[in-house]
Amino acid sequence: MPLILDQVADRAAKLLLRTGHVQSADDLNASFRRIEVDMGAVSWEPGAKVQFRTHGATFRTFTPFDWDGRTVSFLVHRHGGTGPATAWADSLAPGAEVQAFGPRRSLHLTDLEAGPVLVGDETSFALAAAWAVHGTAPAAANLFEVTATAEARPVLAHLGVEPTHLVERSDDDAHQPELVRLALDALGRHPDAPVVLTGKAQTIRAVRGAIKEAGLSPTARVKAYWDPNRTGLD
């Protein structure tokens, strides 16, 4: 039965999905892989998303961080080294064919006139890079919770993103109050800045709650990229 389902998915994919070809696939370090794909002539904007078919009817969503003509750049965070997205990304090599749905709007950022306070994690690096290159104004602040500062910092430098603060996460989220404090401080220093919250659902909830409790009401754009209690968030 799984084989029949895969065959059905293959036929549907040819009709419904965009076909691209990998131009390059390079490890930036043990946790991050940069992939460039010829996606054809399509339009992009900061915050757009693409859903790549990893196998069968399984898709994983990625944010492009740069685009030049037909070539689009993606960043894959291995996020523990397991799962369909990691296995798929590790299998890619120049010339490989990929199938994708999109680009489609995920976060509507093009109407932001001021540089945002961006709060996220490793899954937010690509969005921060897309904004750094194609946004309407430099980010007011880039705040990230990360597993390892030593791994994250050179990747951000490679992407052209200057982190305002990197906060190393702990298993029990004991780091979270520090990230919340830094977000409130950044909004206090930049009262006209919008806030863009992406990454882990629980962190987003904590930051949003603190902003509300502080009596602040910035323009907000919010998108949870992952939740440890759920799989396959879009």
N, C-alpha and C positions, 0 to 999 in steps of 0.2 A: 504493500500500500504506500509506504513513504516514497518509493521509486515512482509510482504513478503520480503522486502529488507533485513531486519535483518536475516531472515531465509536463504536467499541466502548468506549473509555475513558469517553466522555461518558455512555453508557447505564449502565455499571457505577457511575459516580460518583453518579448520581441515586439509586441503590439503597443504596449503602454509605456515603456520606459525609454529613456534616453541612453544611447550607447556612447561610452567614452573610452579612451585608450590612455593607459598610464605612460607618462613621459619620463618620470623618475620616481624612485621610492628609496628614501635614505633615512637611516636611523640617526637622530640627533643625539640620543643617548639611550640608555636601557629602557626609558619610560616613554619616549616620544619618537614618532616616525613622521617624516614629512613626505607627502605624496602630491605629485603634480599630474593633472589629468587634462588631456585635450577633450573638452566638453562640447566643442562646436561653438558656433556664434550665438551666444545667449547674453542676456543682460543680468548684471549683478548689482547688489547694494549691500552696505554693512548690515548685518543681522540676518541675511538670507540663510536658508538651510538647504541641504541636499540629503536625500535619503538613498544610501547605497544598498543595493541588494547584496547581502553577504553570502547567502545560499538559500535555495528553495524559495519559500515565501518570507524569509527573514530579512529585515532591513535594519540598518543603523543610521542615525542622523549625525551629520557633521556640518560645521560652519566653515565656509571658505574664508581664508584670511587674506587672499590676494588673487587678482585676476588680471590677465594681460592678453587681450585678444581672445584666443580660443583656450589658452592654458589657465587652469584654475588650481590654486594651491590649498591643500588641506593639512591639518595637523591631527594625528591620531595619538591619543593618550592611552597607553596600555592598561592603566587603571587596575593594577594587580596582576596583569599578565595572562589573564584567562578571559574566555568569552568569545562569542562569534566575531565581534568587531576586531579584537586583537588578532585572532587567527586569520581572518580575512586580510587585514592590513599587512601582516607578516608574509603572506603568500604572494603579495603583489610585486611585480618586477616590470621594468620597461617593456612596453608592447602588450601587456595584459589588457584584456577587454573588461570593462566594468559596466554595470547597468545601474541607472539612477533615476529617481523621481525628483524633479525640480530643475532649477532652483525655485524655491517658494519663500514667501515672507515668513519669518519666524518672529523677529522683533522689529517693530516699526521704529527705526532710528533716524531716518532721513529728515524728519521734521524737527529734530533737536537743534536749536540754534546755538546753544552753549555746550561746551565740553562737559561730559557727564562725570560723575563719581561712579566708577565702575567697580563693583564688588563681585568676586567670583572665586574660581579655583582653576585647576589645570584644564578643565573642560571649557573654560572661558578665555583661555589664552588666544585662541584664533579670533574670537570676537574682538578682543582688545586690539589685536594686530590689524584686523580689518578696519577698525575705527581709526587707528593711528595713521593708516595710509589713506583711507578714503572718507573719513568723517569730516564733518563741517567745521570742527574746531578741535584743538588738542584736548584730551581728557583732563579734567580737573584733578583726578586722582585715580590710580589703579591699585586696588587692594585685593590680595589673593590669599586664600588659605591653601597651603600646599603640603604635600607629604615630606618633601625634602627640598630645602632652599638651595642646596648645592646643585641639584638637578634642574630646578626650575629657573634659576637666574640666567644661566647661559642660553637656555631655550628662548626666554623672553628677549634677551639681547639679540639673538639670531632673528627674531621676528620684528625687531625694532620697537619693542615696548619697554618703557621705563617704569618699573614697578615703584609705587610710592611706599608700599609696605608689603612684605611677605610674612605671613604668620603660619608657622608649622602646626599642623593639626595633631590632635591627640585622639586616642581611641574613644575616650569618654567625652569628647567635645569640650574639654576644659579650656581649650584655646578660644572658644567662641566669644566669650565676653570681651577679649582683647580685640578681636576683629570688629565686633559691634561698636566698641569705643572708638576705634579708628575711623569707622564709617561715619559716626556722629560728628567726630572732630572735623573730618573732611567736609561734611555738609555745613558745619558751622563756619568754616573758613571760606566756603564757596556757596553762599546762601541762594544764589541764582542758578546753581547747577542742578540739572536733572540727575536722577539716580538710576543706574542700570544694574539690576540684580540677576545674576545667572549662576548656574552651577548646582550645588547640592540643595535639595528642597528644604531640608531642615535649617540650613544656614540662612537661606532666603527668608524663611519664616521668622527667625530670630531677629534679623536685621530690620525687616519690615515692622515687626512689633515694637522694636526700640525706637524707630523713627516716629511711629504713631504716638508712643508714650512721651516722647520728647516734644510733642506738639508741632512737629515739622510736617510740611505737606509738599515736598518737591514733586515735580513731574517725574513719574516712575515708569520704567519699562522692566518687566519681570518675566523670566523664563527659567523654569527648573529643567536642567539638562539631565539630572539623575537623582535617584532616590534609592538608598540601600534596601528599602522595603518593596521596591517595584523594579521591573525590568522593562527595557525597550521604550523608555520615555521618548516622545517625539520632540 
